[in-house]
């Protein structure tokens, strides 16, 4: 955030001077019309007041330059105050000189009282010095106020960008913690299958390669379409079904209206993995996992539920502090703040249920990151 350019600053300076000229002229016209028997014409009063304030407008850029070079800040006052004291006298002399020359020009068309230009110069310098000094310090004070305003905006913007980058780094760290966790568990599954069915293990390795390729393609993406996430999950489920065979059934109940909704990348796989590992795995007979997604107003509701062995309160607490669920919870908090809901329950009928509500109108976090990268490249 930088101060306005020179052209904008000059337009602003002369715009303010014009407004003050009109105000002073009409105030003077009202005064002389009320208390004088021979009031000056409005046109002359406008010329005199515009002359006065435009003279300050001509001097203002130099005063602003001095205010930037000699800011009145703690630790530097003893060096900069003397410069401004000199500036007050120089600006007053310059302003009175400009006004006097302007009055002489106006007096060429309309006689003005007050004597010759030397007398007008002396009278204005000594009678108006206090007001001249106040005007100078008002310009210096406004310069400091604007500078502090722009610096505060720049600091706020910098802090916002740093916070965005910090959140991006935290999200990427959380995501990268999940991916090795998933890979190691899948390799363990392949290792276990190698001793029982080499061909099935070979097919599983091929599926794992496809899965890893898709995972790498979106390694730095925080949000993807739900349809993409479900497609990734189906490939993971194919690997797990090669291990559990008839003992595992996974059902997808995905509302078509939700397929384009953005969801955190790598969201569903850890949830389904927990259901299989802690619910279906210990179960002696066949088990079922349901993955459901639907819209409820401006929220996308996702549920992963199994009919496995379930958990008591202690085991459920341990599960929530594991890598999969704890990282999922942290990523949701970073992406959506308090606009999301993440709930893990063990229903009375058994099994485990994880329910997530996220806003469907929340802008993707990676968009802001892309903007920052574009700014850095510009």
Order of alpha helices (4+ residues) and beta strands (2+ residues): alpha-alpha-alpha-alpha-alpha-alpha-beta-alpha-beta-beta-alpha-beta-beta-alpha-alpha-beta-beta-alpha
